[in-house]
Every structure is written in C-alpha cells, then in structure tokens.
C-alpha cells in the first residue's frame, strides 16, 4: 500500500452537497491544516434541495483558516465541466461520491442512473487518465447493492457479484469494472467502497428511517417490507466518513507484473457495521427516539400506523458486511450503535423541522 499524505494537497469531492460528501468535506476541514478542497454537485431535486443547501451552508460556516474551499454547481456527466475542474485545480486525490442513488427510483427513472453513474463516472476516469501524473488516488462509492440476493453472509469482497437485482446495483458493479480496467490500462490507483445502508443527521429523505419519520409526523402509515423480515447492516455516517478518510490515505501500490506491464493498483472494501438489525427492531428504536426528542407524543399509537407488506422489486432480504479486510489494512471497523445514531438523527430532525 502506498501512503498518501493529504496535507497541502488538492482534493476533489464529487457529490459534495450530498449526505456522505458534505460530511467528508466537514471532516477534512477538521483534520487538515492546509489543503485545497474542491466540491462539485448538481443540486438536483431527487430529494428536498433545502437539505443540500443546509449542508452547504454548514460547510461555509465551518471552513477553517488554511483551507481553500471551492464549491462548483455542476454535473459530472458534463465532460467539459469535469475536464475544466481537473485542468484548473489538478487534484491529487479524487473522491467520487456523486451518483444517482436509490434502488426503487432506478425502476422509475433509469435514465438518471445511466447519466450520472455511468457517463459521469466515465468522465471522472477519463479526467484521471489524462491527469495520471498528478492523481495519486481515486476513491469512489460503490454499494452493498452489488451483492444482490447473495445467500452467503456476511458479504465478502471476494464473493462473485454478477447477479444484480436492480439497475442501481448494475451501475455500481459497472463502476467497479470500469475502475479496474482504467487501473490496469493507465496505472491509476483506485479503491471502491461498498457502503452499507448509511444513516444519520441531515441524511437522505428517501432512506427508510427518514421516510418513516416524515410519514409518522404526518400521521400516515409506514410500510415495512418483507413483513419486517429484513436484516439491514445500518452504518452511521461518521463511521462511513472515517473509513473513507483512512482509505484516501492508503492507495493500492503501483507494481509491475512478470510480463512487464502494470498490475492494476485496485482495491475494493466493504464499509458496514457488521451487525445486521431486524427492520422491526429498527422501527421500534426509531419510534422511541422520536418520542424522546419530542417529535412524536408519548402516547403515539404506532401499531395503527404500521403495515407489513411483501418485498418490493429490487430489494434484498439481508445486507451484512464482512469488514475484516478494512480492519486488517486500515485498523478500522464501524461500531456506532443504532440507538446512538438514530438519537443523533432525531435531534437533528427536531432542530431542522422545528
């Protein structure tokens, strides 16, 4: 592994107004003494843009002395925009978190996934290829969705993942294949990170915990899929960011094979809590924390607002991360308890929505 020093470097974070991206930039602010951080986000209306604007306002508020921070409203699927950023800033570390997220939405609007997740990522790879003299490490977001309906648990990065059950999963697997080919052909150190069900304050409203909260506040009924028999490896956003930060600083080493050609400097890691939670237990903890935060009244009748329904297309019954390689190579394993994370979310929700 090749050590990458982030001090005095230029770091590009795509999707920087997103949930993980904004938290990563915030963490870089607190960790680095001097650096140039460039963020790009298209600020699309897939979910409430005011949450993205809140995240950006937080970054403006928290930016420390010594950090040059630039935010560009733009789309990575626009080649000229991406090339312009690389030409102007010449980043040493690229963290690609920009993507169209969501399993179910990929059934409704597949075009958005091809545009952002395939064309957008291709543009990033091409820009890295033409900046190979300055790019020390490309880190990009993959997803636990690539495991599909894999029966073997916990999910290992050594598992075969050739049977995606959603277009979203297929685009993320495609990202891994594209990155591998560019690593091989152009000797670009790249690391893919398979995130497992990320949650926390100022998260995505399309995620279950956020959507459930919105519905319960409005007195609507929440639908619990697979009759509650789903297991999810919920991972708190701070743990995800810690993992990303550590991985950024350790690039796969450039090496030459016996044929004299470069071996692909390429890695994949899971980042998950390695402790799947039953969906019904998750909902029970969420309701307790919503009452504790004063979002819902103590006598709220949850049973009348819950409906157990069959599995939805594109969903899987279980996600469960094997994080042994992450622990081995980077000395880190996510461990934030679900109650701790949901309590932080409930407190933020109370403050944000009043």
N, C-alpha and C positions, 0 to 999 in steps of 0.2 A: 504494500500500500504506500502511496506517495502522499506525504504530508502537504497540505495546502494551508498556508498562512493567510488569513483573511484581513489582517491589518494592512492598511494603506492600499487595499485592492478596490477594484470596481466590481460591484456585484449587481447583476441584473435579476430581478424577481418579476416574472410574469404572473399575472393574476394577483397583483399586489393589493387590490381593494377587496379581494376575496377573503374568506374565513381564515384559511391557513396562511395565505400570502401576507395579509396585514399583520398577523401575529408573528410571522417570521421577521418582517421588517422591524417591528417593535422590539423583538429580541436582539436583532443586530444593532439597533440603536444603543441598547444597554450593554452589549458585550464588547463593542469595538471602540477604540479610541479615535482612530482616523480611518475613514473609508468613504468611497462614493457609492451610494446605493441608488439604483435606477429602478423604478417600478413602472409597469405598464398594465393597464386594464381597460377593457372596452366598456365597462359600466353598463352592461346590458340589463334588460328588465326581466330576466328569467325569474328573479325574485325581487322583493322590495328594495329599490335603489337607495332609499334613505338609510338602510343598514350599511351599504357600501360607503355612502357619504359619511356616516358616523365613523366608520373605521378610518377613512382618510383624514377626517378632522382630528382623530386621536393621534395619528402619526404626525400631523403638522404640530400638534400641541407638544408631543413628546420628543421631537427631533433635538438631539443634543448638539452642543458645540463640537466641532471636529468632524462631523458627518455632513458631507454634501449629499443632499437628497433631492431627487428629481422624480416627479410623477408625470407620466405621459398617458393621456387618454387616447388609446389606440387599440387596434385589433391585430393580434399576431398572425391572423390569416391574410393580412395585407403584407405582401412581400416587401414593398418599398418601405413601409413603416419599420419592419424588423431590420432590414439592411441599414436604414438610416440610424437606428439606435446603435447597432454594432459599429458602424463607421464613425459615429460621433464619440461614443463612450469606450469602445474596445474593452468589454468586460472580461475579467479573468475567471469569474465564476458565474455560471448561469443556472438559475433555479426556475424550471418551467412548471408553474402551478396553474397556469391559465388553461382552462378546459371547460367544455360544457359538461356539467355534472348531472347526475340523476339517472337511475335505471328506468323508471317509469316514463319519464319525459322523452327518452330516446325512442319510445314506441310512437309517441305523438308527433315528434318533430325531429326526424333523423337527420335532416339537412344540417341542423345546428352542430351535430356531433362530427359530421364529415368535415365541415368548415373549420371548426375550432380544433378538434382533437387530432385530425389527420393533416389537413393542409397547414394549420397553424404550427403543429409540431414539426412538420417537414421544413417549414420556413426557418424555424429555430435551428434545426440540424444543419441546414444549408449555410446559415449565417455562421454557425460554429465551424463548419468545414472551411469557410473562407477566412476564418479568424483563428485557425489552428495554432498560429504562433503565439497567440495571447490567451486563448481559452484553456485554463488548467483543469476545469472540471465542469461537466454538465450533470446536474441533478434534476430529475423530473418525476412528476407524480404519476404513479400507476394506481392500481386499485385492487382491493381484495376481490372485486367482482370477477377478475380474470380466472379465479378458481372454479367459477360456475357451480355446478351441482356435484362437485368433487365429494366423494363419500369418505375419503381418508382424512381424518383430523388428528392433530392440528395441521393446518395448511402449511406446507413447506415450499420454499422457493425451488426445491429440487423436483417437485411434482410436475407432471405433464399438465399443461393448461391449454389444451387445444379444442375445448368444447364450451365456448362462451354461450350464455343463455340470454344475453341482451346485446343490442348494438353498442351500448356504452362499454360493456366489457370487451367486446371485439375491438373497439378503437383503442382501449388501453393496452390490450395484448399487442396490437399493431404498433403502438408506440415502443414497446419493448423490442420488437423485431427490427423496427427502423433504427432504433438507437444502437442495437447490436451491429447492424450492417455498417453504420457510419463509424462506429468504434473500430471495426475491423478494417474498413477501407481507408480511413483517414486518421487512424490512431488517436481518436478523440476519447479521453477518459469520461465514461458516463456511468451513472448509477441511477437505477429506477427504484422507487419506493412504493410498495404496495400498502396503501393506507387502509386501516380497518375502522369503519363507522366512527368518524370524527365528530365530537360534540363539544359544547361549551358556550360561554357567553358570546353574544354577537355572532352566533353561528348562522347556518343556512335555514331559512324558514321551511324549506321543502323536506328537511330531515324530520324523522318521526317525533323526537322529543319536542321540537319547536312547533310542528304542526299540531300535535296533540294539545299542547298548551294553548295555542290560538283557539282551537275548537272548544276546549273546556271553558275558557274565559267567555266565549260567546254562547255557552250553554248548548253546544252541538254535541253530537255523538261521535266518538272516535272509533275507527275500525281497526281491530287488531287482527292482522293477517295470520293465516295458517292456524286459526283458532287459538292463537297465543303460543303455539308450539315452535316458535322460532328462537334460536340462540344467536345473539349478536356479540361480537367482540368490540364493545364500546371503548373508544380511545379518546382520552381528554386532549384537547387541542394543545395544551402546554407540553404534553408528552410527545405529541407529533412534532412540534417545533424543536424540542430538544433533540429528537432523533435526526431531523433534517439538518440542524446546525452541526451536529457531530459528523454526519456523513459528508457534508460540504467540505470538511477539513481533512478528509481522507479519500483521495481519488484512487481508483484502480491503477496499478502501476503499468507504465508502458514497457512492454517486453517484446523481444523478437523470438519467433519460433525457429524450429530446425530448418525450415525452408527459407529462412532469411527475411520472411515477411512478418509484419507486426501481429502479435496475438492480440485479440480485441481486449482493450482495457475496459472491461464491462462488468458490472455487478448488479444484483437485484437483492433487496431486503424487504422483509415484512416489518411494518411498524404497527403493532397492535397490543392490546392489554394482556393477551394470552389467558383470558379468564371470561369466557362467554357467559352472558347473562340471559336468563329466560325473559322473553318480552313481557310477560305478565308481572314478573318481579320488578322489571324496569319501570313499568307503568305505575306500580304500587309505590316505588321510591319517588318517582316524579310527582305523584299527587301529594305525598307527604311534604315534599319540599315546596310545592306551590302553596300549600296551606301555611307552612312555616314562614314563607316570605310575604304572606298576606295577599297573594294574588287571587286565591280562592278562599271562600269562607270555611271555617272548621266543620260545618255540618253539610258540606257539599256531597250530594248523592252520586258517587262515582258509578255505582252499578247500573244506574239508569242511563248513564252516558257512555257505556262501553258496549261494543258489538263485536262478537267473534265471527270472523269471516274466512273464506278459503284463501289459499295462497294466490297472489297476483302474478300475472305473466312477467317473467324476467327476474323475479325474486328467488332467493335460495333459502333453505330452511336453517342453515347454520353458517356462521363465519367464525374462524378460530385460527389465530396466528401462531406459527412457530417462530419465535424471535431469537432462537439460540444463536444464529449467525450474527445478528445485530449485537447481541450481548458479547459474543466472542471477539468481534472486530472493533467494537466501539465502546464496550463496557457499559452499555445502557439497556435497560428494559423498562418499558412503560409500566406504571404501577398505581396511578391515581385511582382511588376507589370511586365507584359510580356515584355514591351518595355525595361525595365531596364535589365532583364535577357538576352534578345536577343542582346542588345547592348554589354553586357559583353562577350557573345559568339562571336560576330562579331569581337571584338577587339582581343580576343584570337586567332581566326582563322587567322586573318591578321598576327599576330606575328608568329604563328606556321608554317603556309604555305608560309609566305613571300608575 
